[in-house]
Amino acid sequence: MRFPPFGAAKWTTGDHQRPLRIQLSMVTALVYLDSPLHLHKGIDVFPRGRLELIWDLAPTDLVRSLRSNGSGSILAAKAIHGAYVDAHKRFHALLMSASPIRNILTIGPESLVEFYTQPLRIDPAIDWKIDSQPYESFVPRVPKPRGRNPLYTSNQLMTPARWAALQKAIDAGGIPDGELLELYRIRSKVRWHELRVAAIEASIISESLLRAYGLEVLRQAGFSNNKIKKLKDELTFNNLLNVVLPLSLTKGEMRKMKSHIESVDTLRSIRNDLVHGNISESELDEGVIEKGVESAIRLVRFLRTRLL
């Protein structure tokens, strides 16, 4: 089981044999911290862990699937992966809430295919047994991923030309910071399938900068501070994005920004539905969220040029 980066100190052999016991819906999850491979000044700087899942009583079809070498193994593969995802999320939530550890980088959980085929996994073996019987290996037949590993697709490869482009950005003062840098981080969350968080956070950043821009537009139009204060309730995200911003753009600027405004507006609507419980994360379209975040980046880059 992947652990986020944190150090472990003062652990004895007995401590490593005592797991965290997390009760899931139909499974008991035991999370162990393994003995360290190497200590640095008495600290395990890269803790490794493992997860044990206990079904009591195990469904007959689950056991049958575990014993299958063919397509029938997918039921057990999904059951194990589903329990892993649930345990992974709860373990990370506990780390952030019930421990003093605050600087936590969430890694994973991996998708079904990645879970069983990830070449970077330290120990890919999954063993299972019934009661006191000997352990058996479980190697399910999961759908093979189409195309190349996501780590090595074209947009993930650093080429000499792209390396040179980084220097060009440096020379032009193009290193992002503030809201723009945060949006780039949010874009990565989309790739890690954190769609709800990405939609909400990107909307908040877009609205915040739009509000600052809208107030500046009103000031330049001659509105007094008292008048602006009276209008603040009318300066909703919707009005700022779909009324104030378009009215402040030239025809050429509007042509360039129109599609991005529409995508951010879609993101705004999704944010509202999520906040009010009208939709769940499972109903979100990753492509729509990714397009919305990309447009939020373009929008924020444009707004920052106007607010400098």
Sequence and secondary structure as in RCSB ss.txt:
>XXXX:A:sequence
MRFPPFGAAKWTTGDHQRPLRIQLSMVTALVYLDSPLHLHKGIDVFPRGRLELIWDLAPTDLVRSLRSNGSGSIL
AAKAIHGAYVDAHKRFHALLMSASPIRNILTIGPESLVEFYTQPLRIDPAIDWKIDSQPYESFVPRVPKPRGRNP
LYTSNQLMTPARWAALQKAIDAGGIPDGELLELYRIRSKVRWHELRVAAIEASIISESLLRAYGLEVLRQAGFSN
NKIKKLKDELTFNNLLNVVLPLSLTKGEMRKMKSHIESVDTLRSIRNDLVHGNISESELDEGVIEKGVESAIRLV
RFLRTRLL
>XXXX:A:secstr
    S  EES  HHHHT  EEEE SS EEEEEE   S  BTTEESS  EEEEEE TT  HHHHHHHT SSGGGHH
HHHHHHHHHHHHHHHHHHHHHHHSS           HHHHHH TT S    EE STTS  EE        SSS G
GGSGGG   HHHHHHHHHHHHTT    HHHHHHHHHHHHHHTT HHHHHHHHHHHHHHHHHHHHHHHHHHTT  H
HHHHHHGGG  HHHIIIIIHHHHS HHHHHHHHHHHHHHHHHHHHHHHHHTTSS GGG  HHHHHHHHHHHHHHH
HHHHHHH 
